[in-house]
């Protein structure tokens, strides 16, 4: 879910009673005649609306149309996190066939908004890291055999988005057969690190746009969680990387270092070198993937705003590639996408 901004919020041209898709669902659950305002869409097919008023109270209407989105999985992960004691939206009503749900409204105090003031920066990041520490200490993947794992095939499929969508826009040609072979070899070798690491629930989109600073709650419950419907079983490094190498926001190096230390201090038996090897591997894979995704959003879907984040992603990627374990991947990038070509792509 995207951060809510004043420009995003306003009376939408929809009304609850005139929209055929929502009418029956909202009437059944007592929200048909309430005001409805469009809040946000995101890079997926999901849409979010706020229903109600200060007098009646608010809920959020989530429209996650199947088969592109999986509302059943959202409900499942919400329950898992709820049972573990985290602040996730209470699901008030759901129709998985239509991909509709009414959920608790956490309000507009996203981490993104609060961090604009900077005064609570370290506290907010500490709380977000403490959520991961608590999750990784208490989640038992053996209890959820139905949750799919992050496999090497998926990591490779995601990384391949770079050579499918970004590389051709920069060089005006497809990657050569030799280059593709070298790409496959270097990534397959380094991806063994996260695959061999201890597994947990990976929320997958764990960054400040999807976290809410909740009043009246304490500890890890102060951090409200959104946008976890793509969760699966994978490396403990993934969500920490997602938080600290944020695709849309700069995270100061001092904050990154403090938060990595905070996490490692919570697991004294963890082999730090192995963890950091997995951390930087996931960081490199993730930034590579997102450069490809943002290029696809721009040139396939016409969402050019995502291109503004490409320089930040290159910064994260270049930093990760300096880890010794990623030497072969760094060599590939230095040869096939040298420094002078690491630019924002544009139309042909």
Order of alpha helices (4+ residues) and beta strands (2+ residues): beta-alpha-beta-beta-beta-alpha-beta-beta-beta-alpha-alpha-alpha-alpha-alpha-alpha-beta-beta-beta-beta-alpha-alpha-alpha-alpha-alpha
